[in-house]
Amino acid sequence: MPVTEPTEAAPPIDGLTFDDALAELQRTIAELETGGLPLERTLALHERGAALLERCETLLRSAELRMRQLVAKPGGLETIDVTAEGGVDES
């Protein structure tokens, strides 16, 4: 993967969708794993990667809240647990 310097054209992290943030995070990790980068580039990638991870976590928490609201029923909140096999265990 070629080393690319950060540019002003890079989209602000807070405007990225989950899929875009995750894809960029994966590219960032891959670039860091190649090694041999200058210290400043490594630090910049690490900082952006940490911000991308935070963005993904925030969007996942938001999605979880929205899902919980979707299964809300009158008289209380019904939660569902997704099993490791991909099934749904309604409680």
C-alpha positions, 0 to 999 in steps of 0.5 A: 500500500503506498504511503500517502500524506494526509491532505486537507481534502480528507473528510472530517471524521465527524461527517463520515458514515459508519461504513466510510469510517470503518473502511478508512480505519482499516486502511489506516491500520494496514498502513501502520502495519506495513511499518517503516514510516516516518515518526510524524506519519506514524503519529498522524496515522495513529491519531486519525485511527484513534479518532476513526475508532471513536467515531465507529464506536459512537455510531454503533452506540447510536445504532444500538439505541435506535434498535432498542427504541424500535423494539420498545413496546407500550408498558416497557422496553422489550430488549432482544439479544442476538446470539452468536449464531445470528439468531434472535433471543427475545426477552 
